[in-house]
Amino acid sequence: MLNNTSSVAPPAPASALTRRSFLGTAARGLAASALLSHLPRGWVGGLYASDAPETADLRFGMIALTDCSPIVIAFEKGFFAEFGVKAVVDKGASWAVIRDNLSSGAIQGTHLLFGMPFAANLGLLGPATKPIVIPWILNRNGQAITLKKEFRGKVGADPKALKPFVDEAKAKGAPLTFAMTFPPGTHAMWMRYYLAAGGINCGGPNNENADVTLITIPPAQMVVQMKVGKMDGFCVGEPWNARSIAEDIGYTSVTTQDMWKDHPEKVCAFNAEFAEKNPKTIKAVLKGLHKASLWLGDLANMKEACEIVSRPAYINCPPDLILGRMKGDIDYGDGRPALTASDYRMNFSVRNANYPQLKYGKWWLSQFRRWGFVTGTPDYDGIVKKTMRPEIYEEAMKEIGFAHAGANNEPETLFDGVTFDPAKPEEYARSFAVNALKG
C-alpha cells in the first residue's frame, strides 16, 4: 500500500521564493564584482567564456606526400577530436587545386608548401587567391632531388658535375628538363638552388634566359613522367624519390637536408579570414597537431604511422616504401654509402621544429627576389609578419603548458657554403652570381 507522505519538502510560497532568489543573486553578484575588480580588464568577461572551437567542423587539404602525416595522424588517432575539432581530410590532386580550395572556403586549413602563402600574400598566385597565414611548421627535411639513372656514376652529390651535360644539351637546342611541383613552392626553390650551386641558371619565373627547362608536375606523377622520358631530374617529397630507386628509374643526388639541415618544408596553413574569425579553432588545431607531432617523433610509432598514411585515402602506396626514409634510412641508389637512422630525417617535432620562425620567411622572399618573382626589394618584414604568426603558436602552446625554444634569428649556412643572415636578406639575395634579378 502506497504511503501518501513524502520526505520531499513542499514548495515554498511564491513570495518567499522570490525574496530568497533575490538575496542569493545579489550576494553572488557582489562576490563576483569584488573578484573581478582585482583582475586585469582583458580577463573580465572572458572568465566564463568557452574554450571550445568557434567552428568545430573543419576540412583539411593534403597532397600525397609523407609530410602530410601530422594532419593525418591528428585525425586518425583522435588528437583533433580531443580538442573539439571534427576533422575531415581531403586529398587534393595538385597544389593548384589546394590553393583554389583554400581560397574558395572548400577547405579551411591545409598541408601546404612553405612558399605558397608568401606568394599568395604578394599577389603572385592571381587575384582570386585569398591571403594565407602560417602559425605552424609541419615538418623539417624529407625531400630530395632525383636524377635519371643515365646519370648514375657520372653525377653524385655535386651539381657542378651536371653542368657539362646541361651545356651540351643546350648547345644542341634541346635543354635538359627538370621538374618541381609548384613554381614558388619549396621543390622549385630547392631545385633552383641546387642547379645554381652547379653554375646552372633556371632563369626567371617563365624560364626566360635559362640553361634548362623547368616544368611543373604533381608529386604522384613524377616517377611515371620520368619513366617515359619527360624529364632528366625532379625535386619532390617522399615517397616518390624512394620509389624512383625501387623501380630503377632514377637515384637520389642529394636530399634537401643534405642541402640545408633542418630546413623548413611544409606548413599547416589557413585562410587568413577564417583564422581571424576563429582564433579558438586555430589554437585547437595546433594543439592536436602538437600531440600528433610528438607521436610521430617517436621512432617506435613509425611502422604504424606508415601503415596509416600509405592508405588509398592518403598516399596510396606500399607502407614499406615510406618506412625507410621516415626512419632516416637513406639509400641514394647509386652506390654511395647509405645512411642509417639519420638524425636529419623528416623531423616532425624535435629541435623546435614547429615554431614558425620569421627568418625562414625572409629566406623565401630572398629567393623570390633572386629569381625574379618580385621586382625590386620586397617588404621583407611586412610580408613575413603578415604571413607567419608565431604569436598564435605561442599562445596555443602556452595553454597546454608546452615549453618551446622560441624565436631563432641565427644565420644559416647551406651546402654551397653561402651564409644567410636574416638581418640582411636583400644583400643575400643580390649576392649570387647565378640569378634572374629584376629591378
N, C-alpha and C positions, 0 to 999 in steps of 0.2 A: 504494500500500500504506500502511495507516494505521500511524503510529508510536505505540507504547504509552506513550512518555514524555510528560510534560506540564510546562509552566512553572509550573503552579499548585502551591504547596507543599502537602504532605499535611497533613491535620488534626492539630493538636497533641493530646497525651494529655489526657484529661478533667481530671486533677488540675492540669495546667499551665494549662489554660484557666480553670479556676475561680479559681486563685490570681491570674492576670493580671487577670481581670474584677474581682475583689475590690479589688485595689490601685488599678485605674483608677477604679472607682466611688468609693472612699474619697477619692482625690485630688480628683476633681471635686466631691465633697460639701464638702470642706474649703475649696476655692476659692469655691464658691457661698456658704458660710457667711460667709467673710471679706468677700465682695462685699456680701451683703445686710445685714451688720451696720452698714454705713455709709449705708444707705438709710432714708428715713422709713418708719415702721411701716406706713402705708397702702399702700406700694408692694410690700411683701413678699407674695408670693402672687399679686399682680396682674402680676408680671413676665412670667409665661408665659401669662397669660390671653389668650383670643382676643378680638379687637375685632369679631368677626362679630356680626350681629344675633341676639338670642336667638330671635326669631321672624322667619324670612325671608319667609314668605308673608303678605302684607298686602293687605287690601281697603279701598280708599278710596271714600268717598261724594263726590258732587258734584251741583250743580244747573246747569241750562243757562243759565249766565251767564259772560261772558268772564273774570271774575276767578277762574274755576276753572283758568285757564291754567297757573299754576306746577305744579299737580299733574299735569295732562295732559301738559305738556311734559317734566316729570321722568320720566314713564312712557314716553312715545313716543320721546324722544331717548336713553333708556338711562341717565339720570342716577341714578335709583333703583338700577338694576341694578349700576351702578358701585360702589355702597356695600353691595352684598349684599342688597338688598331686591327681592323678586319681587312686583311690584305688580299688582293688578287694580283698574281704575277702574270704579265702578258708578254710573250716573246715577240719581238719585232723582227722584220725581215732585213732591215738595214738601219744605219744610224740616221739616214734622212727620214725614214718612217718614224723613228723615235722622236726626232726633232719636231715633226709635224704633229704627232700625237700629244706631245707636251704642250705645244702652243695652243692646240685646239681644246685642251682640257680632257681629252680621252684618257690620258694618264695624268697623275698629279706629281709623281716622283719617278725617278728612273736611274738606272745604271747608265753612265754616260762617259764618253771620252773627256778627259780633262780640258782639252782646248775648246770644246764646243760652247760652253757657257760664255767664255770670253768673246768668241766670235759672234755669238748671238747679241751680246750686250754692246758690241762695236757696230752692229748692223751689217755684219758680213754674211749673214745667213738669209737675208731677204727681209722685206718689210712685214711679212706675215709671222715671223718668228718673234715670240714674246720674250721679255727679259727672264733670265735664269739665275738662280742663286745656288751656291755650293756651301753647305755647312758641314760636309763630311767627305773625307777621302776613303774610298772603299778598300784600296789596296796600293801597295808599292810593288815595283818589279813585275816580272812574269810575262814579258813579251819577248819577241825575238825577230831577227832578220834572217830569212831563209833565202838561200841561193839555189838555183837549179843544179842538179847533180853533175852536169857537164863541167862545172867549175871546181868540183871536188879535187883536192890535191893541188890546185892552182891558186885558189884564193882561200885563205884561212880567216883569221880574225881581223886582219889589217885591210881596210878598204883601199889602201893605196895599190894593192895587188890587182884590184879590179880595174883600175884606170886604163891600162893598155887595151883591155878588151872593149871598154867604153869608147876609147878614141878610135879604135879600128872600126867598130860598128858605125860610129858617127861619120867617119870618112867615107864609108860605103853608102851613106844615105839611109841606113836602117838602124837608127839608135836602139840601144838596149832598152827594155821596158821593165819598170819596177812598179809594184802595186802597194797601195795603202788602203785604208778603209773609209777615210773621210778627209777632205783637203785640209781643214785647220785642226784636225784631231791629233791624238798622240802618235799614232802609227805614221802619219805623214811627217811629223816633226822628227821622229826617230830616224826614219828613212832619209830625210833630207840631211840631218846632222851626220849620219853615218857616211853617206856618199860624199858630202862636202869635206869630211875629215880625210878623204882619199883624193881630194882635189877635183871632185866631180860636181858640176853645177846642175841642180834641178830646175833652175830658173825661177820665174815668178809664179804666181798662183795659176796661171794658164799655160805653164811650161815655156813661156817666152824666154829666148836666149839660153835654152837648156842643152846640156850634153846628153841627156837621156829623156825618155818619155815616162811620165809619172801618171798612173791611172788609178781609178777608184774601183775597188771590188769588195763586196760584202765578205765578212770573215769566213763564213761557211763555204764560200765558193773559191777560196784561194787555191786550195790544193788541186781541185779539178781543173781550174783555169791554167795552172802551171803545167799540169799533166798534158793538156792539149797544146802547149807551146805558146800561150798568150803572154807569158811574162818570163823574165830572167831572174827575178827575185821579188820578194814581198816582205812587208812587215805587218805582223798581226799578233794577237794574243793567242794563248793556248786554248784548245789542244791542236791547233792547225799546224804549228811548226813541228810538233812531235809526230803528227800524222804524216807529214811530207816525208819524214825519215822512215816511218813504218811502211810506207808504200813505195819507198825507194824512188822518190820523185825529186827530193831536194835534201839539203842539210842546213844546219844552223851555223851561220858565220859568227854572229855574236848574239847573246841575249841582251836585252836592254839594261839589265843590271850589270852586265859587263861594261856597258857604256856609261852608266851613272847609277851607282849603288843606292838603293832605296829611293829611286826617283818616284814622283807621284804618277799614278796611272789613271784608274777610273774613279769616278766620284758618284755619290748619291746626290743628284741634283733635283731641284724643284722649280716649278713655275713660280716666278717671283711674286706674282699677285696672290696665288694660293698660299704661299708661305706667309705673306704679310697678314692675311686674314685668318690664318690657322696656326698661330705660334705653338699652341699646346700639342697640336697634331704633329708638327715637325719635330718637337722635342721627344714625343713618344716614339716616333720612328727612329730617331737617333739612339734612344735607349735600347730599343730592340736590336738595332744594328750593332751596338756595343756588345751585347750578350752573344750575338752570332759571331762577331769578330774574335772574341776571346775563345769561343768554342772552336773556331777554325784555326786558331793559333796553337791548339794542342795537337801535336802530330798523331796522337792516339786516335783522333777523330777523322783523320784524313781518308781512310778507306770508306767510312760511312758517308763522308761528305761527297766523295767522288761517285758513289752509288746514287746519291740523291741528285746531284747536278747533271749527271750524264743521262738522266731520263729524257724520253722524247719531248716532253713539255719544255725542257730547258735546252741542253746542248745536243742531245741525241747522238751519242757515240758510246763505244765501249768504256766502262769505268777505268779499265787498266790503262787506257790511252791518256787519261788525265792524271792518274795517281803519281807517276814518276816525277814529273816536273812540279806537281803540287808539293811533293816531299822534298824538292831540291835536288833530285837525281836527274842530271842533265847529260845526255849523250848527244854530242854535237853532230854525230853521223858522218864524220869524215876522217875518223882515225885518231883525232886528238883525244887526250885522256878525258874520261868522263868525270863529272862532279858527282859526289855522293852526299846527300843531306846538306847541301849548301845552305849556309845561314842566310844567304841572299836569294832565297827562293821567293815565290809570291808571298808577300808579307801583308797579313790582314790586321795585325794588332800590335806587334812589338815595336820598340823604338819610336813611340809616339806616332804610329802610322796614320791614325785617323784625323789628326789635328789639321785643319785647313790652313796651312801656312801661307801667309801673304807673299812670301818670297817666290813661291812656285808660280803664282800668277804673274809675277813680274818676269820670271824666266820665259814664260809662254809668250807674253807680249813682246819680249825682246826677239823671239824667233819670228813672230808675225811681222815685226819691223824688218828683220834681216831679210826675209823672203818676199817683201813687197805686198803683204796682205793689207798693210796700212801705209799711208803716205805721210811722211814726216813723223815727228816724235809723238807717240801716243801719250795719253794721260795715264801713265803707269799707276800712280797712286789712286786716282779717282776710279778707274775701271776695276782695279783689283779690289778695292774696298766695297764697291757696288756688287761685285760678283761673289767674292769669298766672304763667308760670315762666321768668323771664329767666335764671335760673341754668342751666337746661338749654340754652337758646340759647347762652349764653356758653361753656359747656363744649364744645358741638359745634363752634362757630366756632374756638375755641382749638385744637382737634385738627386742623383743616385750615389753621391759620395765617391766618385772616381777621381783620383788624383792624376791628372795628365801632366806632361812635361812643359806645356805652354808653347809660346811662340819661339821661333828659332830664326835668327837673321844672319847666321854664319854663312860665309861664302861656300860655294860648291864647285868642285873640280871634276870635269868629265874626262872620258877616256883619251881625248886628244891632248890633255894637259892644259886646256884653257880653263881659267877660273872665272866663275860668275859671282860678282859682288852685287847683292841685292840693292845696295845703296847707289849703284851706278849702272842701271840697266841699259840706258841709251848708249853709254860708252861701250858696253859689252856688245850690244847689237851691231855697232858700227866697226867693231874690231876685226871682223872676219874677212879674210881675203876673198873667200868664195861667198857671194851674196847676190841678192837681187833687190837692193835697197831702192826705195823711191822717195825722192824729196829730202 
